Amino acid sequence: MSKKKKTFDAVKMMREIRYKISSETVNMTFDELKKYIETRLKQSGLKPIGQ
């Protein structure tokens, strides 16, 4: 049985996104982090869970 070549690697993408977010938020206070998340949610157009 041959292995199918991946066209999309979800684990790699998630690690890249996590690294980018971590590098952007590494020295933020809790309040700065909350503001960062609120801003990113507004830019994405997504609603927070439960709203």
N, C-alpha and C positions, 0 to 999 in steps of 0.2 A: 504494500500500500504506500503510495507516495503522499507526501505532505503538500497541502495546498499553500501556495505563497500568499501571504497577507497583502492586501492592498491598503489596509488601514490598520494602524496599531493604536488601539484605544489606550493601552497602558502607557505607551510612549507619549501620547498626546497629553494624558492626565499629568504625567510627571513634568512635562514642559510647562504646562499651565500652572501647576503647584509651585514650581521653581520661580516662575515669573512673578506670581503673587507674593511669594515669600520674600523675594528680593526687593519688591516695592514697599512692603509693609514691615520690614525687619526691625526698624527702630521707632515704630509708631506707638504712641500711647493708646490706651483703650478708646478714648474719645476720638482720636485721629483715625483709628481703625474703623470705628462705627461710621464716621463720616465717609471714609474711603468706600466702605461697603454700600452705603446709601447712594453715593455718587455713581458707583458702578452699576447698581441696580437700575437707577434712573436712565443711564446711558443705554442699557440693554433693552429696556422696555418690558422686562419681566416683573411680575408681581411677587413679593415675598410669600412664602408658604403661609397659608391660612388667611390670605386677603383676597 
